[in-house]
């Protein structure tokens, strides 16, 4: 069973101690993974952005934890979701002329 938030939405990652665990089976991760011609999964810029957003979210939440409450955590998570959705919509521009 996947990890979920209070609204029942699947989490993309969780932080345990000083480690951020990224859930590879989450749809948002899967759509960013590309396979090489030999069938190996490869890191690409979209996946790097995704991982950076997830890690940043957890560390920002921890850094502001002394003033944070649950709604602040949800605001940060919603911000990350919005950025990832926008990135997904803009991916068709990759390689196009300016």
C-alpha positions in Angstrom: 0.0 0.0 0.0 1.5 3.4 -1.0 2.2 6.2 1.5 -0.6 8.8 1.5 -1.2 12.2 3.0 -4.2 13.2 5.1 -6.2 13.7 2.0 -5.5 10.2 0.7 -3.2 11.4 -2.0 -0.1 9.2 -2.8 3.1 10.7 -1.6 6.0 11.1 -4.0 8.5 10.9 -1.1 9.0 10.8 2.7 11.8 11.9 4.9 13.1 9.6 7.6 15.8 11.0 9.8 18.2 12.7 7.4 17.2 10.6 4.4 14.6 11.4 1.7 13.0 8.3 0.3 11.8 8.9 -3.3 9.0 6.4 -4.4 10.0 5.1 -7.8 6.6 3.6 -8.4 4.8 6.9 -8.1 3.3 8.0 -11.4 5.2 11.3 -11.3 8.5 9.5 -11.0 7.6 7.0 -13.7 6.7 9.5 -16.3 10.1 11.1 -15.9 12.2 7.9 -16.3 13.6 7.2 -19.7 15.1 3.9 -20.9 18.3 3.6 -22.9 18.3 1.7 -26.1 19.7 -1.2 -24.1 16.8 -1.0 -21.7 18.5 0.6 -18.7 16.8 3.4 -16.9 18.7 6.6 -17.2 18.7 9.8 -15.3 17.6 12.9 -17.4 17.0 16.5 -16.7 13.3 16.1 -15.8 14.2 13.4 -13.3 16.9 15.6 -11.8 14.4 18.4 -11.4 11.9 16.1 -9.8 14.4 14.7 -7.3 15.6 18.2 -6.5 12.1 19.5 -5.9 11.3 16.5 -3.6 14.5 16.8 -1.6 14.1 20.6 -1.3 10.5 20.3 -0.1 11.5 18.0 2.8 14.5 20.1 3.9 12.6 23.4 3.6 9.8 21.9 5.7 12.4 20.7 8.3 14.1 24.1 8.3 10.9 26.0 8.9 9.5 23.3 11.2 9.8 25.5 14.3 7.2 27.8 12.8 5.5 25.2 10.6 2.3 23.4 11.1 0.6 20.8 9.0 -1.0 23.4 6.7 2.5 24.8 5.9 3.7 21.3 4.9 0.7 20.9 2.7 1.4 24.3 1.1 4.9 23.3 0.3 3.7 19.9 -1.1 1.1 21.7 -3.2 3.7 24.1 -4.5 5.9 21.2 -5.6 2.9 19.5 -7.2 2.1 22.7 -9.2 5.7 23.1 -10.4 5.9 19.4 -11.5 2.5 19.7 -13.4 3.8 22.9 -15.1 7.0 21.2 -16.0 5.0 18.3 -17.5 3.0 20.7 -19.6 6.1 22.6 -20.8 8.1 19.4 -21.7 6.9 19.6 -25.3 8.9 22.8 -25.8 12.2 20.9 -25.1 14.4 21.3 -28.1 12.2 23.9 -29.8 13.5 27.2 -31.1 13.2 30.3 -29.0 
